[in-house]
Amino acid sequence: MHAAGVAHGGQHGQDQLGQKRDPHDLASRQQYLSLQARNKMLSGVPDMDKEQLNVKNRKMRVCVATCNRADYSKLAPVMFALRDDPDTELQVVVMGSHLIDDYGSTYRMIQQDEFEVDGYLHTIVRGEDEASMAESVGLALVKLPDVLVRLKPDLLIVHGDRFDALSLATCAALMNVRILHIEGGEVSGTIDDSIRHSITKLAHYHACCTDRARRRLLSMCEDNDHILLAGCPTYDKLLSCNVKNYDNVLSKWVGEGAKPKDFIIALQHPVTTDIKGSLKMFDLMLDALLEFNVKTLVLFPNIDAGSKEMTRMIRLRGLEHHPNFSLAKHIPYDQFIILLANTGCLIGNSSAGIREAGAFGTPVINLGNRQIGREAGENVLHVRDADTKGKILHAVNLQYQKQFPCSYIYGDGHAVQRIMKFIHKIRNDLEKPIQKSFIFPPMKDTVSQDIDHILETQSALAVDLGGTNLRVAIISQQGEILHKMSELTPVTYEQRMDLLVRMLVEATSKAVELSCRILGIGISTGGRVNPHEGMVLHSTKILEEWSSIDLRTPISSKLHLPVWVDNDGNCAALGEKKFGKGKGSEDFITLIVGTGIGGGIVLNNELVHGANFCAAELGHISVSMDGPDCMCGSSGCVESYSSGIALQREAKKLHDADELLVPGVHLREGEEVTGKHVIQAAQLGNKKAEKVVETACEALGLAVCSLLHTVNPSHIILCGHLAPHYVDGVREVIQRRALPSAASSIQIMVSDLEEPALLGAASIVLEYATRRIY
């Protein structure tokens, strides 16, 4: 391992005669490089310039440069994966505030993780003001070229929006090193935006966290083929961390006897474009926290201009000796996650409040404009003008110890896997010219940027693709169906897709007439669906030719709108959750009884998809060991007894035996026998028809009993055209067959929603538009 500034061939700072020279002088550098080449030839060391061209016969060299505690938390999961990958050689450069004791000497974290470090660069000019930040960028630019010449990376990974990262990207771009930028395309509201977007223009590849960030990158003329929507690597750790093991962590950082939700974390950084204002805000925040008088953990600010003054404010108040306050320069990330998940509130302007805190539903007070442009969950309360202690104190009273639904705007726990796949794809580009191309995407003309635009109704296009009908609707944010179209569902895949696209195009035209601004398209469909990819994985015989279907890509490409896809049962549950009888309930089940049977399960306020997106296939709960054949290929499923198709099967049997029609039940010439005829006959006293309906109710009731004993929801909502005919029978079965403790508390109700699946498909779009994700 070689320290930065020392080369393989001898002392960097002397020539052959032992005389000192300036290593950054052009003539000296050329002499130095020629000496390097000669020494390598004499010593048998291969010529790296020639080796660089032969990429296929060696490992891909990926350099990760980390500058501070925050970016290491994002880069570490990727670094672990690169280290373990047999096809890549990980190179690590440590620089910036990692090497400063006042900021925790956080390079030790990297050593504890057992990464081999290829270079330590002291690049920070102390002073913590605007001039020192600019000087630090220049110092890094002076030191980095030697490291890149020595390491010869194929790819440099740069994170985020710090001034150190700008030095890295500038140096690599000028030295023809490909750059992968992580977390580009975001907006925060400070000088960080300018730095982040500058790095975007220098970078060749981008791994972004949200779809909005991806679209911003596209609008900045970045190549779509070089953009990966990965999610935040931090979430890979967040979503797998055991945050319940908190006793030692709370005692260490908050104080002995500290309990979950009984303390506040304060984490505020200076805003370099308004240092005076951010210092005043920090002062007011400390005053408010002193008055609120609960246990408070204060983390020292980052190294930006103004941080020295903030530290002085902490010292002047004597907070290190205050019984309710504890201070920390740096907290290991694993422990910080536990603190964040168990705090009563996070206050300040750190991105951790916007990004990480949402994964736990932790209440956050965001002060000022430092993070105001970021996508945030409903756990975040913004105090843009935090100009009085009273205003901040009021916000603390509102947020402290509240619990919000978890939101996963920034990741789903699979970012590293996607990034590694992306890096392997980049390997194929290494022999191509490095010159970056900018793509100017086609953009639709804005209809209006004036009052007309403001008056538009924000709406979603919703699709319900069932076994019988294909419906498309325009639905407002309030759940009002503004326009609806319906057609019979075609039999073949090609006909189905053609009709769907045609109806959506027609609906977008209608939206213009209705002054609706379409935010996206939500699709509810039968079958097993991967909502993350917009794929229908598998469907039963109710929908033929409907397996391994990518719905998102062709529709999004045709209509230039974002597209979300989910199973019709899940969509019905989402519709009830946002607009119907599931509103305000944390645990409920929606059961659709129509042509087939499906449903959705909401537990702890979250929709359950399951490990393989197979959760809530409620139609295929087995209620008999030797029942009728089901469309899924099995037998004895509740769908084979209680669905519209099952009733139609029994109705045809009765009709063929001339036992269906009674006075009042009419079958017009050429009309097909359906389930509605057997229900009509039962209502008019046909005993055999009554038996069919009773059997259907019994089967459905048994399935519901299984759900009660497995999930224990607060209520079950029946949807679909058969729901009113089944509800009383299901209640009766539950009283007979369910455990008394389950039967006494459950509510069985019929949905009031006209179109639960359509409304649920719309809710996916509308929830995302309000900065939440399902």
C-alpha angles and dihedrals in degrees: 000000000000126000118234111276096029118101131200097250102057142292112349095209099055136059126221091281091054092248118143117244139172107269090204095055108110096229092045091049092052090049090047093051093048089051088049092054092047093048092050091050092050094045096047094245109148119250103257093201090062092040089051089066094052097067098153094064097055143040118282109253110225117184120201116193117195123192108176146005093271099054092043090060088058096040100042096077089052091046092054090051092048091049091053095045111101092208098055135064111214117217119189128201119185120198145136123044092349086086098049120095094209088064096047102272086257093180083090089072089061091049091048089053086057097238115158105235116215096192142008112204123190099210105152121104105203121231101091093226135110094270094051091051091054091045090051090056089051094047091052090050089054094051104036100068093066090053094049092046089053098043098038094200121197090210134018118204114211125183133211134318111311122129089243089059090053089057090051095049093045093050095045093047092051090048094049096248115147114243130211110196117202120206098012123152095047127125123216106162105246141077084292088078092060092047093045094050091045089056088048091059091049096045124089097202134030134203106190131184107220138032091243089057089050091052091049089053089052090049087053087060096255118155112261090215089060095051123089122192094212107150123231115310088219090069090063086068098033095057094048099042120111100231093173092075092080109128099097094039094052092046092050099048107022101030142267113311094017112157132203115275091010097100141055129227115215116197118163130160129195119263104228094204091055108024095158093051094046091051090052090049091050090050092051092047092055090048091051093049092049090053094045086057106201130126108291131188112204118197117202116247126255124265098271122127108288097032093108091058091048091052089050090054090054091050095046090056091052091231092156087068098039112113093223097045132074125181132210134185092194137357121199108253096240089057094042089057090055091048092048093050093049103039121111090225142347115220129186135055104287120134086232087076091055100038115024099028092061091065089067100034088243112169112247134192110202111200121206129341102303094106100016095117097052124103107256138184127235089267090077121088112191121214099186096172101040091172100138134047089228093059092051092045091052090052091051090051090051097048107031113115094354118137122217132189113273113257126201101195093137104042152347101215098266102087098112092051090054094045092051091051088049092051090053088052090051089056088069089059096054094093092048123090111282095218108123120231125209119217120210103206120211109261128198115236113256110250091212141343094191137069093313090063092049092051094052116115110241105231145160132227106233127196127195109190108187136164092264109024138028111209132184123188141175108228127186127221089261091058096254114149101226097178134002136188128187134192134168111268109254119236102231130059094239094050091045094052093044092052093045094052091045092052092047092051089050090049092052090054090049089050090060090054090050093047091242123155107214111218096185147309125277118194125200112193140165118254137048109314135194100211093188092062099029090239132144101218101184141347137192124243090277086081111035121202090018105123128107090009121160103211098167103058103052094041095045091048092050099045100028091229132119113260130207124189132192142156115282093241092053090048091052089053091050090049091053091045094054103030111009146045093313092065109122094008120118099195123036142124128226116207119193117204110186134105086336131003125254140139151173134246124215115192125174088356092300129111110241114228100164132221094292098024089259099117120122096024082149095162089068099056104127114239098167136033094217106024130135122302114272129217088245091067096256129092137233095036117148088242089063089059108031110027125101089253091054092050090048090052091053092043091055091050091053092044093050088051089048089241101115109071119078128164107296096029109099128187114192120217110280093009115138119237110245140172092271090067093057090048091050090048092050091050089052094053104268100154096202091049089048088055091053092052092044090053090049091051091047092052093047091046091052090051090050091050089055089052092049092052093045105040105014097211123186091237144354121224118207115209135179134060093291095052097092090052094052106038099087093044092050091051090052093050091050092054090052102038111025127084109269092239090055096040095050096057104035122101117207111197141165118240118253092204118109093210112013096171093049091047090048092052088051092048091060089059095041094047090052091049089057090054098261130109129209 
